[in-house]
Amino acid sequence: MHASLLLTLLACGPRILFDAAIPDDGTFARATPDAATLARFEAAAAYSEAHAGRGMMILQGDVVMFEDEQNNHLAETPTELFSGTKSFSCAIALAAIEDGLLDLDELAVDTLDEWADDTEKSAIRVTDLLHFTSGLKEDFFALTLDGMYEEQRIEDKYAFAVAQPMVTPAGETFEYNGTHLPVFGEIITRKTGEDPLSYLEARVLDPITFRHAGWNHDPSGNPMLAFGAWTTTNEWAKYGVLVRDDGAWQGTQVLPAGQFDTCFVGSESMPAYGLAFWLNEELTAAQAEEVPVGGIVGGQRVFPSAPADLVVAAGANDNRLYISRSLGLVVVRVSDRDILWRDDAFLALLFGD
């Protein structure tokens, strides 16, 4: 489901809003970059604001080098991340691996015993769910759109996703849809005995003082892992720092060193999608057509103006978390509308390409 269609559908009904303010907590120091760098950052910010941006924050190391509130938006007002939420599932998986609860190569059927008599589903691995190559059928209205409204038709979206039929063999085809992560969420629920958000908060978010204003759930209380987080640039930047710094936060190793590298390896069918992160890999023309990020061209990297190691959490309305370890950089950009945004146009200004 491409972002433009998602936004059209989102305009059709009432929205659940989590808009309680999250004031800056002083986690990050501030500094001013040199004149040339500041000029680049300001040019990128101008592009963001012209495309309905709400705000930006740029960190170099642990210092905010640039921040900008745009279009009368207050930095303390949360933004819905939409699919930017997906990347938190990688952290859930890494925590569960460290806790001895999960192996990426294990079969989902080892936990989902209702799949035991289904030859096709019993071949799905956890890694297939996180790479979006499970082969399970998509139901966008039931699993994504329905979860963003006050009136929900589906009581238990995890169970609904688990019951979806197969459309392609496990591991063979990439499909960017909302079925994979609810199934992953059900696996985590059964393994931990708690819902995945509670597990994520205790293991990852609380240790990095990450705050959110709310998170979309289904009527059964299942948190939506494919979308649903509402937070600010300051808070999303905290997660970006954790990812950039290989699981470390202010001198403490929250997740094992070296494990985030696992999240930055794509699949054969989609080299540019790791474990719920977009990667700056070169794609064929056919693969480029499957990327719901505007302006992608086959035969080149997804973000040609950015460093090769750039990883991205991307959501509808062009909400973005860009991370480059080689540059020690975390860039957060939030917006409330999609207005002809092109990531590489923004990144070319940001990096001075």
N, C-alpha and C positions, 0 to 999 in steps of 0.2 A: 504494500500500500504506500504510494508516494505521498510526500508531505503535503502537496497542493490539494490532493483529493481529501486527505485527512482534515485539512483546515476547512474545506468546503462543508464537510459533514459535521464538523464541530460547531458550525454556525447555526445548526438546525434546531437546537433545543437548549434548555436550561443547563447551566454548568454548576458543578460543585466547586466552590471556591475556598481555598485555604490561604487567607490573605492577612493573617495576624503578623504584625511587624516582627522582624528579627534584627534588632540593632547590632551594629558592628561590635564585637567583643574585644577588640584590641589585640587579636592573635598576631596580626602581621604588622611589622614596622613599615614606615613609609619613607621613600627617598625619591629624588628627582633624577632622571637619566640625563646624559649629555644632550646637547642641543640637537644633534643629528638624529639620535634615537628618539627623542621626544617628538621631533617632526614626523617620523614614521608612525609612531603611536597615534599622534593626533590625526594623521591622514586616515589611518584605519578606523579610528573612532568616528570621523566624519562620514565615512562610508557606512558604518554601522547605524549611525543616527539617521542617515538619509533612507535607510531601509528598515525603518520602524524599530530600531534598537531601543532597549530600555536601559542598558548599561554595559560597561566593560570593566574588567580588572585584569591587570597584567602583573604577574609575579616573576621576578628573577631571583632565584634562590628562595629565601624566606621573606623577601622584601617586596612590597607593592611599589612598583615603579610607575604605574599609571592607573588611574581609575576615572571613570566618566559616567555621570548620570545623564541619561538622554531622554528627550521628548517628555519632560516633566515627570519622569519616574523617580521615585525615591529608592535609594540603595537598600533600605531596610524592608521594602515591600517584596514579598516572595513572588517568584515566577514559577509557573508550571514547567517542568523540564521535558514533559512528554517522553519521547524515546531516549532522551539524555539519561533517563533513569536506568536504562538497560545495563549500563556498564557496572552498576553496583553488584550485579549478579556474579561478575568475575570475583569480586572481593568475598562474596558469600561462599563461592566454590573454594577459594584459597583457604579461607578460615576452616571450612569443613574438612579439607584435606589435612591441614595441620592438626585438627582435632581427631584425626583418625576415623572420620565418619564417611569419607568420600574418596573415590578414585575416578579421575576423568574418563578412564577407559572402561570402567565397570558398566555392565549392562543395566539399563533402567529397569528391566524386568526383575532384577534382583531385589528391588524395593517395591515395584508396582506389580504385585503378584497377580493382579487381574489381567495382566498381559501374558501370562504363562502359556495360554493355549493359542496365542496369536503369533504365528511364525514370523510375520513381517515386523510387528512391533517389538518382538523379543530381540531383534537385532539392533535396536536403538541404544547407543551409548550416551552417557552423560555429556561427553564432548560433542556429540551430534546435536544435542539440545542447545548447548551454548554457542555452537558455531552456526546454528540455524540451518542445519542440514539433516534434521530428524526425518523428514519426509512426511510428517503429519500434515493433514489438511488444515488450511486457514479458514476461520470464520470471523471476519473482521468486525462485523456488527456485534456479535455475541461476546467476543473476547477483548475488543479494544474500544470501539465506540460506546457500547453499552456501559462500560465501566466508568465513563466520564460524565454520566448523567445522574440526576437525582432518582429517577425511576429506572430500576434495573430489571431486566427480564430474566437474567440467568442468576440463580441463587448462588451456585458454587462454580466459579469459573475454572478452578483447578480441576475439579471432577469433569467438567465439560471438555476441557482440553485433553485430559487423559483419555476420554472416550472418542476423540476424533479419529477418523479412519486414516489409513496411509494412502498417499497419492504417488509417492516415488520411493524407491528403496532407501533405507537408512544410509546416510553418509554420502550420497551421490549428488544431490541437488541442493543448492543454496536457495532459500526463500525467506525473504525478510518479512516475517509475519508475527502475529501475536500468540501463536500456539505453543512455541517451544518453551518459553520461560514459565508459563503457568504449570507445565508438566515438571520442569525443574523445581519450581516452588513446592509442588506436592512431594517430590522426593526429599527435599530439605525438611519439610514439615514432618515427614515420617521418621527421618533419621535423627532429627534434633528434639522432637517432641514439642516444638514451638513453631510459631509462624516465622517465615524467613526474615521479615522486617525486624522482629524482636531479636532474632539471632544476629542479624547484621548490626543492629544498634549495640548490642552487648559486646560483640567481638571486634567491631571496626569503627562504627560511627561515634559511639561514646568516648572511646580512647582518643579520638582526634577532635573532640568537642564539636562535632558536626551537628548542626541543628536544622530541622525542617519544620515548616508550618503545618504540614499535614501530608497525607499519602493516601491516594485512592485505594479503597478496598471493595471487594464484592460484599453482598449481603451476608455471606457466611464468615466474613472477617478475614478473608485472604487478601494480603497486600498485592497490588498489581506490580509485578517486577518489570514488565515491558513498558510501563509508563507509570505516572502517578505521584512522583516526588515534587514537592513545592518548596523551593528554597531561594536563597539569595546568591549573588556573585561571590560574596565573602565566604559563604559556607561551601559552595561548590568548589571554590578554589582550594579549600582544605583537602577535599578528596583528591583533587588534582595533584597536590603536593605529595600526598601519600603514595599515589601511583608513580609519580615522577621519581620519588626517592626510594623506590623499591621496597615499599612496605614499612618504611621508617617514618616516625613522626616525633620531632623534637627530641631526638636521641634515643627513642624507644622503638624497638622493632615490633610493630603491631601485627604484621604478617611476615612470614619468613622471607628473608633476602633471597632474591633470584626467582621467586615464584611468579611475580607479575610478568616475567618474560613469557610465561606460558600463555598469558592472555593476549600476547602480541604476535601470535602465529596463526595465520589464516588456514583455510582448508583448500583442498585441491580445486574445488568448484568455485570458491570465492577467496582468493588470496588476500583481499583487502578487508576481510572481516575475521577478527580473532574471536576471543571469548567475550562477545558483546562490546568490543571496541572496533571502530573503523581504523584501518591501517593504511599507510601511504605507500601502497604497492602498485606496481604496473598491472594493468588489466587489458584483456582483449576487448574488442568492441562488444562482443556478446555479454561478457561479464560486466562491462560498464553499464549496460542497459538495466542491470539488476540492482544498481546502487541508487537508493532514493535520495541522493545528495545532488543538487543541481549542477549542471555544467561538466559532468564527468565525460571524458573522451577516451576511447580505447587506444591502446598503444602508448600510453604515458601513465605516470603515477596519478593517483587520485587527486593529490594536492601538489601539482608540479612546482609551485612557488615556495613550498615549505621544505624543511629538512626531511630527509628520507625516514628518520625515526619518529616523525610526528604520529601520534595516536589521538583519536578523537572520539568523544562521546557526543552524539548528534541527535537532536530532537526536533520535532515539528516547530514551526515558527522560527526556525533557524537558531535555536538555542544550541550553543556549542561550548564544549570544554576541550581545548587544544593543549596537548602536552608534548614537550620535546625534552628528553633527557640530555641530549648532547648540548643544548643551549641552556639547560637549567630553567626552562621557561614553562609557565602555566598561564594560559589565557582563557578567560571566561567571557562569553558574550551571551546576553539574554535579550529576548525580544517578545513582543506580543502579537506579531503578525508576520506573514511571509510576503515580502514585496521584492520579487526578482533578485533575491540574494544569491550571490555566487561566492562560495568559500574561497576559491583561488583569487578572486579579485580582492577580497579582504586580506588574504594572506600575503599577496604580492605587495600591498601597501604596508602591511605589518613588518615584513622582512626586507622591504626595499628592493624587491626583485624588478 
